[in-house]
Amino acid sequence: MSVVTDVKMKQAHQQRNLLELAPKPSKTIYQTEAFHLWYQQVHALKNINLSIYDKEVLAIIGPSGCGKSSYLKSLNLMVGLVPGVKMTGKVQYRGENILQPSYSAEALRTFVGMVFQKPNPFPKSIFDNIAYGPRIHGIRNKAMLKSIVEKSLRAAYLWDEVKDRLHENAYALSGGQQQRLCIARCLAIEPEVILMDEPTSALDPKSTYMVEELIQKLKQDYAIVIITHNMQQAARISDKTAFFLNGELIEHDETKQLFSNPADPRTADYVAGRFG
């Protein structure tokens, strides 16, 4: 058992609402049922029913303003930070409804990591960016932290590029390197799910390719949900695709099926580039 996992298991016994670490028989990580979300009077998500599975990549596509980011941020309760938000229905993580008032958002976020559209490294050294999460969990041993940092950077395909620069400021890295650093920072807390909100939209083609290759590797161990406006990217990297439009889930299917023979004409129009 790794150091981070050991610390997280100890914390689980101290928090009423912390999640069980024992694996469940089902592959289902998230089950969204009749989920609605309002921003004050704006009905942003309408009756969303969607399952997310372990060791798969789910791509969420749709035009701007269709509810993609709202749904993604609901999965780790970040959307609850917006004033005036109201949510109904169920968003079940490992069988437990995270919309219950007693549910611990902080506990959830130790299992569900997030990578944003623009790289957002902390104004710290490369080493301290990765070590931040483990330190929050109480790890202070220098050898353990060094091991976690190296393992996380290797997993993000970044170790060989930065191993001699660990104490430099993370802002000195290129945009693509910064995004992989943020992915490594996410991996350092050993999540089960990685949420990605257009993680390559600000990157050049080479960096985009590297992040896509990384996603394909990471899905062997994690459930990954990625928002993308790039139809070719969704087709390349995802196992399943969900198409959102005007706050509704229009279609959800195997990616090859959805792109080659969509069931809804609106999906066909969108993937063909006829709107959006």
Buried (B, 14 or more C-beta within 10 A) or exposed (E): EEBBEEBBEEBBEEEEBBBEEEEEEEEBBBBBBEBBBBBEEEEBBBBBEBBBBBBBBBBBBBBEEBBBBBBBBBBBBBBBEEEEBEBEBBBBBBEBEBBEEEBBBEBBBBBBBBBBBBBBBBEBBBBBBBBBBBEEBEBEEEEBBEBBBBBBBBBBBBBEBBEEBBEEBBEEBBEBBBBBBBBBBBBBBBBBBBBBBBBBBBBEEEBBBBBBEBBEEBBEBBBBBBBBBBBEBBBBBBBBBBBBBBBBBBBBBEBEEBBEEBEBEBBBBBBEEEEB
